[in-house]
Amino acid sequence: MKIDWAALGSVFGVSLVVTVALVGLFTLGIAGLSRQEKASAQGGSAALAVTGAYACFAACAAAVTYGIYLIVA
């Protein structure tokens, strides 16, 4: 059996980049919700922060769904 080390390294690299990107998106979503809580505690509105947070969460869900699709297909 011959192992294609270049392909294995490529898969590892892509997996690492996608994982870091998903964690970053999720972190931005959490930060947006945190800003919304701060604004509501001060009596203001942070609709843009909430919209951005939901967009980040939707992008995370879409990436996970696409990954599952790639595995199943």
C-alpha positions in Angstrom: 0.0 0.0 0.0 1.3 3.4 -1.0 0.4 6.5 1.0 0.1 9.7 -1.0 1.6 12.1 1.5 0.9 15.2 -0.6 -2.8 14.5 -0.7 -2.9 13.7 3.0 -1.1 17.0 3.8 -3.5 18.8 1.6 -6.5 17.3 3.4 -5.0 18.2 6.7 -4.3 21.8 5.6 -7.8 22.4 4.3 -9.3 20.8 7.4 -7.3 23.1 9.7 -8.2 26.2 7.7 -11.9 25.4 7.6 -11.9 24.6 11.3 -10.2 27.8 12.3 -12.6 29.7 10.0 -15.7 28.1 11.6 -14.5 28.8 15.1 -13.8 32.4 14.1 -17.3 32.8 12.6 -18.9 31.3 15.7 -16.9 33.6 17.9 -18.0 36.6 15.9 -21.6 35.4 16.4 -21.2 35.1 20.1 -19.5 38.6 20.2 -22.5 40.1 18.3 -24.9 38.6 20.8 -22.8 39.9 23.7 -23.0 43.4 22.2 -26.7 43.1 21.9 -27.0 42.2 25.6 -24.8 45.2 26.6 -26.9 47.6 24.5 -30.2 46.3 25.9 -28.8 46.6 29.4 -27.9 50.3 28.7 -31.4 50.9 27.1 -30.2 51.0 23.5 -30.7 48.8 20.4 -28.1 46.8 18.6 -30.0 45.4 15.6 -26.9 45.4 13.4 -25.0 43.3 16.0 -27.8 40.8 16.2 -28.2 40.6 12.4 -24.5 40.0 12.1 -24.5 37.4 14.8 -27.4 35.5 13.1 -25.6 35.8 9.7 -22.4 34.2 11.3 -24.5 31.4 12.8 -26.2 30.8 9.5 -22.8 30.7 7.7 -21.6 28.1 10.3 -24.7 26.0 9.8 -24.3 26.2 6.0 -20.7 25.1 6.2 -21.5 22.2 8.4 -24.4 21.2 6.2 -22.2 21.3 3.1 -19.5 19.2 4.9 -22.1 16.6 5.7 -23.3 16.7 2.1 -19.8 16.1 0.9 -19.4 13.1 3.3 -22.7 11.5 2.3 -22.6 12.2 -1.5 
